[in-house]
Amino acid sequence: MTQEKLDGVIVATALPYAEDASAPAGLRVDLDRYAEHCRWLIDNGCRGIGPNGSLGEYSSLTSDERRAVARTAIEAVGDDGIVVVGVHGVGAHQAREWAEKAAEDGAHGVLCLPPTMYRANTAEVMHHYEQVAGVGLPVMVYNNPIDTKVDLLPPVVAELAQLPNVVAVKEFSGDVRRVLEIRELAPELTVVAGADDVALEALLMGATGWFAGFPNVFPAESAHLFSLAQQGKLAEARALYEPLVAAFRWDSRTEFVQAIKRGMELVGRFGGPCRPPRGPLSEDKLAALDADMRRAIAHLAAHPVAA
């Protein structure tokens, strides 16, 4: 099995729904529209797709829906990119089962949080990832202490990097100092920027991947930003990044799913509603988001980036 590095721009994909009274919360997963969205992201320069992440509302999906979403992404991308399937689970047995299904369906790798509803200690975290890594797919560890209340500090990440098949870490703590520390402690591990509003900072410190939310809205521009950062073209990268970062900050807020779906609508894509527990944005937050988005859109209209 090829050990992908799981680097480059991988998009944590938003999930479209269609109204259907027979579906959970009256919303059916629109797999046709989702497949089109995956292709659009790849065709606009992104390296890969990340179905069934938090942005993809995995915790609001039925088991059948969750697998169908992953299969749809894998089929839509084909040989033109990579698919890194979210396998987050309450315990190791659930996460391993999702990893096994991802392997059966042809995924290139998996993204995995620590146990999602339990503040696991280091030994329990190690067991969790041992089980997932044992499936054989390349594993991207996901450090999101905001959601899981488990902070995978660089020494723990370095310990996880010793497990077979653990090839990358998505770092979402917001502390860019960790990029260099992880690289020092685990030099073979791919470090992936996890938060859009510190993406450039992380890339300039040596991250070689960006597992991102706002490329759902700005895929070509995000791919170009990544390329500029990898080439060390700091002035050009900053000129592109700084007008977008106010919008990117919504990726680190509680309402990030609603915000990114709204952003998609403002650029002419389909965003649509979210399933509960996520509800619509308040009027104040919607106005603030729209202002941030319109500044970003206006800048990009004046300084277009070719796909």
C-alpha positions as CSV (number, residue, x, y, z in Angstrom):
1,M,0.0,0.0,0.0
2,T,1.5,3.4,-1.0
3,Q,2.3,5.6,1.9
4,E,1.0,9.0,0.9
5,K,2.6,11.9,2.7
6,L,-0.9,13.5,3.0
7,D,0.5,17.0,2.2
8,G,-0.6,19.8,-0.1
9,V,-4.0,21.5,0.1
10,I,-6.6,19.0,1.3
11,V,-10.1,20.5,1.6
12,A,-12.3,19.6,4.6
13,T,-15.4,19.6,2.5
14,A,-18.8,21.1,3.4
15,L,-21.7,18.8,2.8
16,P,-24.8,19.9,0.8
17,Y,-28.3,18.8,1.8
18,A,-31.6,18.8,-0.1
19,E,-35.0,19.2,1.6
20,D,-36.6,15.8,2.2
21,A,-39.2,15.2,4.9
22,S,-38.2,11.5,5.2
23,A,-34.6,12.3,6.0
24,P,-33.1,13.2,9.4
25,A,-34.1,16.7,10.3
26,G,-35.8,16.9,7.0
27,L,-32.5,17.2,5.1
28,R,-31.2,14.5,2.7
29,V,-27.5,14.4,1.8
30,D,-27.2,15.6,-1.8
31,L,-24.6,13.2,-3.1
32,D,-24.8,14.4,-6.7
33,R,-24.1,18.0,-5.6
34,Y,-21.4,16.8,-3.3
35,A,-19.6,14.9,-6.1
36,E,-19.7,18.0,-8.3
37,H,-18.2,20.1,-5.5
38,C,-15.4,17.6,-5.0
39,R,-14.6,17.8,-8.7
40,W,-14.7,21.6,-8.6
41,L,-12.2,21.7,-5.8
42,I,-9.7,19.3,-7.6
43,D,-10.2,21.1,-10.9
44,N,-9.3,24.4,-9.2
45,G,-5.9,23.2,-8.0
46,C,-6.5,21.5,-4.6
47,R,-4.6,18.3,-4.0
48,G,-7.2,16.4,-2.1
49,I,-10.6,16.1,-0.4
50,G,-11.4,15.4,3.2
51,P,-14.9,14.0,3.7
52,N,-16.5,13.4,7.1
53,G,-14.7,16.0,9.1
54,S,-16.3,18.4,11.5
55,L,-17.0,20.8,8.5
56,G,-18.7,17.8,6.8
57,E,-21.0,17.5,9.9
58,Y,-20.0,13.8,10.4
59,S,-21.5,13.7,13.8
60,S,-24.9,14.6,12.4
61,L,-24.9,11.8,9.8
62,T,-26.2,8.3,10.0
63,S,-23.7,5.5,9.5
64,D,-25.0,4.8,6.0
65,E,-24.8,8.5,5.1
66,R,-21.3,8.7,6.4
67,R,-20.0,5.9,4.3
68,A,-21.9,7.1,1.2
69,V,-20.2,10.5,1.5
70,A,-16.8,9.0,1.7
71,R,-17.5,6.7,-1.3
72,T,-18.8,9.6,-3.3
73,A,-15.7,11.7,-2.7
74,I,-13.4,8.8,-3.6
75,E,-15.3,8.1,-6.9
76,A,-15.5,11.8,-7.8
77,V,-11.8,12.4,-7.3
78,G,-10.6,9.3,-9.0
79,D,-7.0,9.4,-9.9
80,D,-6.7,13.1,-9.9
81,G,-6.1,13.7,-6.2
82,I,-6.2,12.1,-2.8
83,V,-9.1,11.5,-0.4
84,V,-8.4,11.5,3.4
85,V,-11.5,10.3,5.1
86,G,-12.4,11.4,8.6
87,V,-12.7,8.4,10.9
88,H,-13.4,10.2,14.2
89,G,-15.1,8.1,16.8
90,V,-16.0,8.0,20.4
91,G,-13.7,5.0,21.0
92,A,-10.9,3.1,19.2
93,H,-13.3,0.4,18.0
94,Q,-15.5,2.9,16.2
95,A,-12.5,4.8,14.7
96,R,-10.9,1.5,13.5
97,E,-14.1,0.4,11.9
98,W,-14.4,3.6,10.0
99,A,-10.7,3.2,8.9
100,E,-11.4,-0.3,7.7
101,K,-14.3,0.9,5.7
102,A,-12.2,3.7,4.2
103,A,-9.6,1.2,3.2
104,E,-12.2,-1.0,1.6
105,D,-13.5,1.9,-0.4
106,G,-10.2,3.0,-1.7
107,A,-9.2,6.0,0.4
108,H,-5.7,7.3,0.3
109,G,-5.5,8.0,4.1
110,V,-7.6,8.8,7.2
111,L,-7.8,11.8,9.5
112,C,-8.4,10.9,13.1
113,L,-9.2,12.8,16.3
114,P,-8.5,11.4,19.7
115,P,-11.6,9.9,21.3
116,T,-14.3,12.5,20.7
117,M,-16.4,12.5,23.8
118,Y,-13.8,11.5,26.5
119,R,-10.8,13.4,27.8
120,A,-8.4,10.5,27.1
121,N,-5.0,10.3,28.8
122,T,-1.8,9.7,26.9
123,A,-1.9,5.9,27.2
124,E,-5.5,5.9,25.9
125,V,-4.6,8.2,23.1
126,M,-1.8,5.9,22.0
127,H,-4.2,2.9,22.1
128,H,-6.7,4.8,20.0
129,Y,-4.2,5.5,17.3
130,E,-2.6,2.1,17.4
131,Q,-5.9,0.6,16.5
132,V,-6.5,3.0,13.6
133,A,-3.0,2.7,12.3
134,G,-3.2,-1.0,12.4
135,V,-5.6,-1.0,9.5
136,G,-2.7,0.0,7.2
137,L,-3.8,3.3,5.7
138,P,-1.7,6.4,6.2
139,V,-3.0,8.2,9.3
140,M,-3.1,11.9,9.9
141,V,-3.4,12.6,13.6
142,Y,-5.7,15.5,14.3
143,N,-4.9,17.8,17.2
144,N,-8.0,19.9,18.0
145,P,-7.9,20.6,21.8
146,I,-10.8,23.1,21.4
147,D,-13.3,20.3,20.5
148,T,-11.8,17.2,22.2
149,K,-10.3,18.8,25.3
150,V,-7.3,16.6,24.6
151,D,-4.2,18.6,23.6
152,L,-1.7,16.5,21.7
153,L,1.5,18.4,22.7
154,P,4.5,18.0,20.5
155,P,6.2,15.3,22.7
156,V,3.0,13.2,22.4
157,V,2.8,13.8,18.7
158,A,6.4,12.6,18.4
159,E,5.5,9.5,20.3
160,L,2.5,8.9,17.9
161,A,4.8,9.4,15.0
162,Q,6.6,6.2,16.0
163,L,3.5,4.2,15.2
164,P,3.6,2.4,11.8
165,N,1.4,4.3,9.3
166,V,1.2,7.5,11.2
167,V,2.5,10.0,8.6
168,A,1.1,13.4,9.4
169,V,-0.4,15.7,12.0
170,K,-3.1,18.3,11.5
171,E,-2.3,21.0,14.0
172,F,-5.3,23.1,15.1
173,S,-4.2,24.5,18.4
174,G,-3.4,27.9,16.8
175,D,0.0,27.9,18.4
176,V,2.4,28.2,15.4
177,R,5.4,27.7,17.6
178,R,4.5,24.0,17.6
179,V,5.3,23.6,13.9
180,L,9.0,23.9,14.5
181,E,8.9,21.9,17.7
182,I,7.1,19.0,16.0
183,R,9.6,19.1,13.1
184,E,12.5,18.9,15.6
185,L,11.0,16.0,17.6
186,A,9.5,14.1,14.6
187,P,11.4,15.2,11.5
188,E,9.8,12.5,9.3
189,L,6.2,13.6,10.1
190,T,4.3,15.8,7.7
191,V,3.0,18.9,9.6
192,V,-0.3,20.2,8.3
193,A,-1.7,23.6,9.0
194,G,-5.1,23.0,10.5
195,A,-6.6,26.5,11.1
196,D,-7.1,28.8,8.1
197,D,-6.3,32.0,10.0
198,V,-2.7,30.9,10.8
199,A,-2.2,28.9,7.6
200,L,0.5,31.2,6.1
201,E,2.3,31.4,9.4
202,A,2.4,27.6,9.7
203,L,3.5,27.1,6.1
204,L,6.3,29.6,6.5
205,M,7.5,27.7,9.6
206,G,7.7,24.5,7.6
207,A,4.3,22.9,7.4
208,T,3.9,21.2,4.0
209,G,0.2,20.6,4.1
210,W,-3.0,22.6,4.7
211,F,-6.1,20.8,5.7
212,A,-8.4,23.7,5.1
213,G,-12.0,25.0,5.3
214,F,-12.1,28.1,3.2
215,P,-10.9,26.5,0.0
216,N,-14.5,25.4,-0.2
217,V,-15.0,29.1,-1.1
218,F,-11.7,30.1,-2.6
219,P,-10.0,26.9,-4.0
220,A,-7.8,28.4,-6.7
221,E,-6.7,31.3,-4.5
222,S,-5.9,28.9,-1.6
223,A,-3.9,26.6,-3.9
224,H,-2.0,29.7,-5.2
225,L,-1.4,30.9,-1.6
226,F,0.0,27.5,-0.7
227,S,2.3,27.5,-3.7
228,L,3.6,31.0,-3.0
229,A,4.4,29.9,0.6
230,Q,6.1,26.8,-0.5
231,Q,8.2,28.8,-2.9
232,G,9.2,31.3,-0.1
233,K,7.5,34.2,-2.0
234,L,6.6,36.0,1.2
235,A,5.6,39.4,-0.2
236,E,3.3,37.8,-2.8
237,A,1.9,35.4,-0.2
238,R,1.1,38.2,2.3
239,A,-0.5,40.3,-0.4
240,L,-2.9,37.5,-1.1
241,Y,-3.4,36.3,2.5
242,E,-3.9,39.5,4.4
243,P,-7.1,40.6,2.6
244,L,-8.5,37.1,3.2
245,V,-7.6,36.5,6.8
246,A,-10.6,38.2,8.3
247,A,-12.8,35.8,6.5
248,F,-10.4,32.9,7.4
249,R,-10.8,33.7,11.1
250,W,-14.4,32.3,10.9
251,D,-12.8,28.8,10.4
252,S,-11.7,28.9,14.0
253,R,-15.1,30.0,15.4
254,T,-18.0,27.9,16.7
255,E,-20.1,28.7,13.7
256,F,-17.4,27.8,11.2
257,V,-19.7,25.3,9.2
258,Q,-22.5,27.9,8.8
259,A,-19.9,30.6,7.9
260,I,-18.2,28.6,5.2
261,K,-21.5,27.5,3.7
262,R,-22.6,31.2,3.6
263,G,-19.2,32.0,2.0
264,M,-19.9,29.5,-0.7
265,E,-23.2,31.1,-1.4
266,L,-21.6,34.6,-1.7
267,V,-19.3,33.3,-4.4
268,G,-22.1,31.7,-6.4
269,R,-21.8,28.1,-5.0
270,F,-24.4,26.1,-3.1
271,G,-23.9,26.2,0.6
272,G,-27.3,25.5,2.1
273,P,-28.5,24.7,5.6
274,C,-26.8,22.6,8.3
275,R,-28.3,19.8,10.3
276,P,-29.0,20.3,14.0
277,P,-27.5,21.1,16.4
278,R,-26.2,23.8,14.0
279,G,-28.8,26.4,13.3
280,P,-28.7,29.6,11.2
281,L,-26.3,32.5,12.1
282,S,-27.7,35.3,14.1
283,E,-28.3,38.6,12.3
284,D,-25.3,40.2,13.9
285,K,-23.0,37.4,13.1
286,L,-24.3,37.1,9.6
287,A,-23.7,40.8,9.0
288,A,-20.1,40.6,10.4
289,L,-19.4,37.5,8.2
290,D,-20.8,39.1,5.1
291,A,-18.7,42.2,5.6
292,D,-15.5,40.1,6.0
293,M,-16.4,38.0,3.0
294,R,-17.3,40.9,0.8
295,R,-13.9,42.5,1.5
296,A,-12.2,39.3,0.5
297,I,-14.3,38.9,-2.6
298,A,-13.7,42.5,-3.7
299,H,-9.9,42.1,-3.3
300,L,-9.9,38.9,-5.3
301,A,-12.1,40.5,-8.0
302,A,-9.5,43.3,-8.3
303,H,-6.5,40.8,-8.2
304,P,-7.8,37.6,-9.8
305,V,-5.9,34.3,-9.5
306,A,-6.1,31.9,-12.4
307,A,-7.2,28.3,-11.6
